[in-house]
Amino acid sequence: MRRERLARLRHHMAAQDVAATVLLHDPHVAYASGHVGPAVDSTHAVYQRPVAVIGHEGPVHLFTDHPSPDLATEIHPSVFPELDESVAGLVEAIGMVAGTSGTSRLAVDEVTGAMLRSGLLDGFDLVDAGRVLGPARLLKTEDELACIDRAQRINEVAMEEVRTACLPGVRRSELAGLFSSRVRQLGVDDVLIDPIFQPMPRNLSDGPRTSTGHVAFPTGVGDPLFNEEDLVWVDTGIGVEGYASDYGRTWVVGRDPSSAEQGLFRRWSAVMEASLATMGPGVTLAEVGRAAIGADRGSVPWLPHFYLAHGLGVESAEMPMVGTDLGEEFDEQFVLEPGMVLVLEPVVWEDGIGGYRAEEVLAITDTGWRPLGGWPSHLPFKT
């Protein structure tokens, strides 16, 4: 898997006439080098983050004091790209891999003040590394799909157990602690996002206000105490070998869903089925979006500040994305190919009742699509 990823990255470097690529963003470093950093908060991530420098041949140069095992890389002591006195080793590595390439284009995903002051970027034509990483990451290998599938299955097992604990009198923090404990028992340390267990307002007027005028999600603030009237929108993500999962469902607390709530679920199911029916190679994102809207009688069945679908890989949301503010022209030009991964997450909402939201993960194949994860039931709505 690592060899395939590196070969794909170097292919896109060559296609764009890039001499070297410098990566500071953890998921980018993981993709290029195989080194998976610890799942920590943003302040620690900056302090401890590894840096990777990639040329057209030879090993990846990885700057870290705590490398993952069995890496086919050249390990260097950590650098701190924000500090002037710490970037000398980075200057040397860039010169080593770029010096014989015959081009002056350098792909970088982040630039710090110290990097600018050091002169290490002088003489290079800078390119956004996303232009190299983006197409490389878009199509997953079978090994990558297996990692996503395993992460998703573990996430699902843990959340199905947490669902039975979502009862009146329980707090959000208790569910989050139970989830984190359970995934660790299942062999996973990387909880990629703070688990979201959000009681949804029944009316838009209940707030909080949003700039789009739609229901707010996710909020993930405070420590609400759940009661029997609550509809709870949940969202969790863990990582396996650097690959993310994404679990989303709607739960009710300690009771069966009402007939009106079941009606929302049936609307959501119709949107999901219509979206899945369009999935396959050669289909545009716009076709998927139109199918979803048609199934909901002309309403847009997703949150306007998100999307109908997003990709999944070394990050929990990446390309392709369906129904974003990039616009319909973008969606018309983006064609699905085998190896792409999508997370479909329609949302239906009716003021005075609430809404239903859930996610399903799939991979595009040569002939259509296949599910990733176990696709558990949608209890308590559907057995």
C-alpha positions in Angstrom: 0.0 0.0 0.0 2.8 2.4 0.9 4.7 1.7 -2.3 1.5 2.2 -4.4 0.7 5.5 -2.7 4.3 6.8 -3.1 4.4 5.8 -6.8 1.0 7.5 -7.4 2.2 10.7 -5.6 5.4 10.7 -7.7 3.5 10.2 -10.9 1.5 13.3 -10.2 4.6 15.2 -9.2 6.2 14.3 -12.6 3.0 15.2 -14.5 3.0 18.6 -12.9 6.8 19.1 -13.2 7.3 19.3 -9.5 10.9 18.8 -8.2 10.0 18.1 -4.6 7.1 18.0 -2.2 7.2 19.3 1.3 4.4 18.2 3.6 3.5 19.4 7.1 -0.2 18.4 7.3 -0.5 15.1 9.2 -2.8 13.2 6.8 -0.5 14.3 3.9 2.5 13.0 5.7 0.8 9.7 6.5 -0.2 9.2 2.8 3.3 9.9 1.5 5.4 8.2 4.2 3.2 5.7 6.0 3.9 7.5 9.3 0.6 7.9 11.3 0.9 10.5 14.0 -1.0 10.3 17.3 -4.6 11.5 17.4 -4.2 14.6 19.6 -5.6 18.1 19.8 -4.5 20.8 17.4 -2.0 22.5 19.7 -0.2 19.2 20.3 -0.5 18.2 16.6 1.5 21.4 15.6 4.1 20.8 18.3 4.7 17.2 17.5 3.9 17.1 13.8 6.2 15.2 11.5 7.4 16.7 8.2 8.0 14.8 5.0 10.1 15.7 2.0 9.6 13.7 -1.2 11.6 13.7 -4.4 11.3 11.7 -7.6 13.4 8.8 -6.4 15.0 7.5 -3.2 13.5 7.3 0.2 11.0 9.7 1.7 12.8 12.0 4.2 10.7 12.0 7.4 11.5 14.4 10.3 10.2 13.0 13.5 11.5 11.7 16.8 8.8 9.0 17.0 8.5 7.2 13.6 5.9 4.5 13.0 7.5 1.0 12.7 8.7 -0.5 9.5 8.9 2.6 7.4 10.9 2.6 4.2 12.0 6.1 4.8 15.1 8.1 5.9 14.4 9.3 9.4 15.7 12.7 10.6 15.4 14.4 14.0 12.3 16.4 14.4 12.2 19.9 13.1 9.9 22.7 14.3 8.9 24.6 11.2 7.7 27.6 13.3 11.1 28.2 14.8 13.9 29.9 12.9 16.7 27.8 14.6 15.1 24.5 13.7 14.7 24.5 9.9 18.3 23.9 8.8 17.8 20.2 8.4 14.7 20.8 6.2 16.8 23.1 4.0 19.3 20.3 3.5 16.7 17.7 2.7 15.0 19.9 0.1 18.2 20.7 -1.6 19.1 17.0 -1.6 15.9 15.8 -3.4 15.3 18.8 -5.6 18.9 19.6 -6.7 19.1 17.2 -9.6 15.5 17.3 -10.9 16.0 20.0 -13.5 12.9 21.9 -12.4 12.3 24.7 -9.9 8.8 23.9 -8.9 8.3 23.0 -5.2 4.9 21.7 -3.8 4.2 22.8 -0.2 1.1 22.3 1.8 1.9 24.8 4.6 4.4 27.6 4.8 5.4 29.1 8.2 7.1 32.4 8.9 10.3 30.6 9.8 10.3 28.7 6.5 10.0 32.0 4.6 12.7 33.7 6.7 15.1 30.8 6.3 15.4 31.2 2.6 14.7 27.5 2.0 11.9 28.5 -0.5 14.0 31.0 -2.3 14.5 30.3 -6.0 11.5 27.9 -6.2 8.2 28.3 -8.0 5.8 27.3 -5.2 2.8 25.1 -6.0 0.0 24.1 -3.6 0.7 20.5 -2.6 -3.0 19.8 -2.7 -2.7 19.8 -6.5 -0.4 16.9 -6.2 -1.9 15.1 -3.3 -5.5 15.6 -4.4 -5.5 13.5 -7.5 -3.2 10.9 -5.9 -5.6 10.4 -3.0 -8.8 10.4 -5.0 -8.6 6.7 -6.2 -8.1 4.2 -3.5 -6.1 0.9 -3.8 -7.6 -2.3 -2.5 -5.5 -2.1 0.6 -6.7 1.4 1.3 -10.3 0.3 0.9 -9.7 -2.6 3.3 -8.4 -0.1 5.9 -11.5 2.1 5.5 -13.7 -1.0 5.7 -12.1 -2.2 8.9 -12.3 1.3 10.5 -15.9 1.6 9.6 -16.8 -1.9 11.0 -15.1 -1.2 14.3 -16.8 2.2 14.5 -20.2 0.6 13.8 -19.7 -2.1 16.5 -18.8 0.4 19.1 -21.7 2.8 18.3 -24.3 0.0 18.2 -23.3 -0.7 21.8 -23.4 3.0 22.7 -26.9 3.3 21.2 -28.3 1.0 23.9 -26.9 3.3 26.5 -28.6 6.4 25.1 -31.4 6.5 27.7 -33.2 9.2 29.7 -31.0 10.7 32.3 -27.7 10.0 30.5 -25.3 12.8 29.6 -23.4 13.4 26.3 -20.1 13.0 28.1 -21.1 9.6 29.4 -21.8 8.4 25.8 -18.6 9.9 24.5 -16.6 8.2 27.3 -18.3 4.9 26.6 -17.5 5.2 22.9 -13.8 6.0 23.4 -13.5 3.2 25.9 -15.1 0.7 23.6 -13.1 1.5 20.5 -9.9 1.1 22.5 -11.1 -2.3 23.7 -11.5 -3.1 20.0 -7.9 -2.2 19.3 -8.2 1.4 18.1 -6.5 4.4 19.8 -7.2 7.0 17.1 -10.5 8.8 17.8 -10.4 11.4 15.0 -13.3 13.7 16.0 -14.9 14.4 19.4 -18.0 12.1 19.4 -21.1 14.1 18.5 -24.3 13.4 20.3 -26.6 16.3 19.6 -30.2 16.7 20.7 -32.0 18.3 17.8 -34.4 21.2 18.2 -38.0 20.4 17.0 -38.4 23.9 15.6 -36.0 26.2 13.8 -37.1 29.0 16.2 -35.6 27.0 19.1 -32.2 27.9 17.8 -29.3 28.1 17.5 -29.5 30.5 14.6 -27.5 29.7 11.5 -26.5 31.9 8.6 -28.2 29.6 6.1 -31.5 29.6 8.0 -31.4 25.9 8.4 -31.1 23.6 11.4 -27.7 23.7 13.1 -25.4 20.6 13.0 -23.0 19.8 14.4 -22.8 21.9 17.6 -21.2 19.4 20.0 -21.1 21.9 22.8 -22.1 21.6 26.5 -23.0 18.4 28.2 -26.8 18.0 27.7 -28.9 15.6 29.7 -31.0 13.4 27.4 -34.7 12.9 27.9 -37.4 10.8 26.4 -38.5 13.5 23.9 -35.1 13.9 22.3 -34.0 13.1 18.8 -30.3 12.7 18.9 -28.1 13.1 15.8 -24.8 11.3 16.3 -21.5 11.4 14.4 -18.2 9.6 15.2 -15.0 8.8 13.4 -12.0 6.7 14.2 -8.8 5.8 12.3 -7.1 2.5 11.3 -3.7 2.7 9.7 -4.3 6.3 9.0 -7.7 5.8 7.3 -10.9 7.3 8.6 -14.4 6.0 9.2 -17.6 7.9 9.5 -20.7 6.8 11.4 -23.8 8.9 11.4 -27.3 8.0 12.6 -30.4 9.4 14.3 -31.5 7.9 17.6 -34.4 8.4 19.9 -34.0 8.2 23.6 -35.5 5.3 25.4 -38.6 4.9 23.3 -39.9 3.9 19.8 -40.0 6.6 17.1 -43.3 8.3 16.6 -45.3 7.9 13.4 -44.2 11.4 12.3 -40.6 10.5 12.9 -41.0 7.3 11.0 -42.3 9.4 8.1 -39.1 11.4 8.1 -37.1 8.1 8.1 -39.1 6.9 5.1 -38.4 10.2 3.2 -34.7 9.8 4.1 -34.7 6.2 2.9 -36.2 7.2 -0.5 -33.5 9.8 -0.9 -30.8 7.3 0.0 -32.2 4.6 -2.4 -32.4 7.1 -5.3 -28.9 8.3 -4.7 -27.5 4.7 -4.6 -29.4 3.8 -7.7 -27.3 6.4 -9.7 -23.9 5.4 -8.3 -21.3 3.9 -10.6 -18.4 4.7 -12.9 -19.1 7.4 -15.5 -21.8 9.1 -13.4 -21.4 12.8 -12.6 -21.9 14.3 -9.1 -24.7 16.4 -10.5 -26.6 13.3 -11.5 -26.4 12.0 -8.0 -27.6 15.3 -6.6 -30.5 15.5 -9.0 -31.6 12.0 -8.1 -31.6 12.9 -4.4 -33.6 16.1 -5.0 -36.1 14.3 -7.2 -36.7 11.6 -4.5 -37.6 14.3 -2.0 -40.1 16.0 -4.4 -37.9 18.9 -5.3 -36.5 19.7 -1.8 -32.8 19.7 -1.3 -32.3 16.8 1.2 -29.0 17.8 2.8 -27.7 20.6 5.0 -26.8 23.6 2.9 -23.6 24.2 4.8 -22.5 20.6 4.1 -23.2 18.3 1.2 -25.2 15.3 0.1 -22.0 13.2 0.0 -18.3 13.6 0.7 -15.2 11.4 0.2 -13.3 9.5 2.9 -9.7 8.4 3.2 -6.8 9.7 5.1 -9.2 12.5 6.2 -12.7 12.2 7.3 -14.0 14.5 4.6 -12.2 14.9 1.3 -13.1 14.8 -2.4 -15.4 13.9 -4.1 -18.1 16.1 -2.6 -21.7 16.3 -3.9 -23.8 19.5 -3.6 -21.3 21.9 -2.1 -21.1 25.7 -2.7 -18.6 24.8 -5.5 -21.8 24.9 -7.6 -23.6 22.8 -10.1 -21.0 23.4 -12.8 -18.4 21.7 -10.7 -20.7 18.8 -10.0 -21.5 18.4 -13.7 -17.8 18.1 -14.6 -16.8 15.7 -11.8 -17.2 12.0 -13.0 -17.1 9.1 -10.6 -14.4 6.4 -11.2 -13.6 3.0 -9.7 -11.7 3.4 -6.4 -13.5 6.5 -5.3 -15.1 6.4 -1.8 -18.2 8.4 -0.9 -20.1 8.9 2.3 -23.8 9.6 1.5 -25.4 11.7 4.3 -28.9 12.9 3.3 -30.9 15.0 5.8 -34.6 15.5 5.8 -36.2 18.1 8.2 -39.7 19.3 9.0 -40.2 22.2 11.3 -42.2 21.1 14.3 -41.2 17.4 14.0 -37.4 17.4 13.7 -35.3 15.5 11.2 -33.5 12.3 10.2 -29.9 12.1 9.2 -27.7 9.0 8.7 -24.6 8.1 6.7 -23.5 5.2 4.5 -20.1 4.5 3.1 -19.5 3.0 -0.3 -16.8 2.5 -2.9 -17.2 2.9 -6.7 -16.4 -0.3 -8.6 -16.0 -1.2 -12.2 -19.7 -2.1 -12.5 -21.4 0.0 -9.8 -20.6 0.3 -6.1 -20.1 -1.8 -3.0 -20.6 -1.0 0.7 -17.8 -0.4 3.1 -18.4 -1.4 6.7 -21.2 -3.7 7.8 -24.2 -1.4 7.1 -25.9 -2.1 10.4 -29.7 -1.6 10.8 -31.1 1.8 11.4 -32.5 1.0 14.9 -34.6 2.2 16.4 -36.2 3.2 13.1 -35.7 0.1 11.1 -34.8 -3.5 12.2 
